[in-house]
Each structure stands twice: as structure tokens, then as C-alpha cells.
């Protein structure tokens, strides 16, 4: 019998081998699985999995739109997204659910993320979000939670989230025809900020997820938030971000809409100052403008940046020494090695 508490949603876009690997892994556990596929073609291995998953095909649809269309497909009180190039630890998902069941003022929870990449057929692991491996975002007001999030940023994308709030995130930026935010970095920040405004969040120091450092990931082609602010083509998306989050902050903290709008802009400033301290200086703006110009030239010639394998120059790191975590890692490692052909460079 399927777990009646949480649904796993896997967004898919043109990575059928990664999706096959993840489904092969997840079907050992009793979670309802929804695949939201926006690939150019339907999943070529669907026949092997169609009786075990719920598969929805939204050809070339934006992420925010296809997640919005899944609202009435989720029958569990919690939902967790898993990228098709990642793994989640089922035991940790259950721990998050148990915590949320007993702490109604929290809307979401997650654990610690491990990155991995391959070097000479060896797996190199590293810790992601090192400064947030044990964090309780338990402030009583939405603004303080939001500012704390943006000053030491981590994303809520792959947290266990109450289904109602998850659906509200995407309902707030969609109508019947379009999603008002389709830049992936801005959408990630929107989801994280929306949930932070609406409730408390807990990060436990437990092994929760393994994320692959992959070439041609979304990070390799998505404009960053500083670029979103800098480029006029994103003006409507950015205004939607500010306007919608301001309305949520206005409702939750009972402050004026005008103040809420200013506060949401300030939350973005906090984020940018944290990741790019010189962005708002004259020198910083000039250098950033030159970078954007160069990026545009390279793009015109079909040259893309590739994802930086941050951990390849580091010593292998796995911060969990307990037997359960080691066994969980070995289980995931089995699938990494089984499908090694998909990430050979």
C-alpha cells in the first residue's frame, strides 16, 4: 500500500536517462510518484513504469505552469519535489513528515544535502549549504523569516511541504494561460520566499538528499537574479514577484501593502549583497554589465557556460558517520554506479 502522507513530484525535461535512474531507485519505496514531463518527446521508458507512477505530459510547458496543473492530482497532505538528477532519502522524508505532523506552525522541513560529481570514475562528495545544516527558522513574523532566509540563502524547492501551501505558491502566479514567473532562479526564490512568509521551517542535521553536479543543468543556462534585475526583458516577471509576495506579506504580517512591497525589494537586496557584495556599487555595475555583454556574445555563437564541479578540487566529504546514513549512502551509490554511463563527461 502506498504511503498516504506524501507524494513525490519529479519534474522532467529532456533527461530520460536520469528519470529512469530515479524511478528505478524510488520504486523500492512506497511513495505515490507523479512525473510532470515537459520534454520535447514523451518519456521513452514509460511502458516500464506506467503502472507504478502517475505520468503527465506537458510538452515544453514552463515549470511553474506544469506544477500548477498538478494541484488536483495530489491526494496526500504533504508533497516533496525531487529533481531528476537527485536522490532523496526516504527515511529522512518520513522524519520530516513526523515532525510536521506534530508541529502545525511549521509548513516545511528538510535535512542536509550532499553534492556529488564523478572524477576518474570515483564519486566525489561535498556538503551543500554548509552554514544551514541545522537551522530553525522559527521567528513569529513572516518578514523576519524572509530576511533570515535571504541573508543566508537556501532553497525550499526540495523540502517536504504541506500540500496546501505548495499548491498556493503556484496558484498565486498562474492563470489559465500563463505563469507570470518562468525564470527558474526567480521561481525558486519566489517559492522559498512565499513559504517562509507563511510559516516556520526546520532544517535537521540528518542525511536528506544527494544532488548531482551536472553539466547542462538549469544552472548552466538560467539567468541569475542579479541578471533578472538588470535585464529589461524580465521586468514583468520581477514585478510579479514583488507584487505577489508583497500581498502575501501584507496578509500574514498585517502591514500596509506599500511597506510590504518595500520589504520584499529589500529582501532581494539582502540576497544580492550576500552573494555579490559589490553589485550595487558603480564598479560592480560596470563589471556586471561587461559580464552580461560577454555572455550575450558567447550565446550568439552557441557557446554556453557549463556547471562548475565545485567539489572536484576538494577532499571527499560525507559528514555522517552513523550506520544508518552510511547504509543509505551505499544504497544510493549503487544506482549512481549502475547508471554511470549517463554522467560520463
Secondary structure, 3 states (H helix, E strand, C coil): CCEEEEEEEEEECCCHHHHHHHHHHHCCCCEEEEEEECCCCCCCCHHHHCCCCEEEECCCCCHHHHHHCCHHHCCCCEEEECCCCEEECHHHHHHHHHHHHCCCCEEEEEEEEEEEEEECCEEEEEECCHHHCCEEECCCCHHHHHHHHHHCCCCCCCCEEEHHHHHHHHHCCECCCCECCCCHHHHHHHHHHHHHHHCEEEEEEEEEEEEECCCCCHHHCCCCHHHHHHCHHHHHHHHHHHHHHHHHHHHHHCCCHHHHHHHHHHHHHHHHHHHCCCCCCHHHHHHHHHHHHHHHHHHHCCCCCCCCCHHHHCCCCCCCCCHHHHHHHHHHHHHHHHCHHHHCC
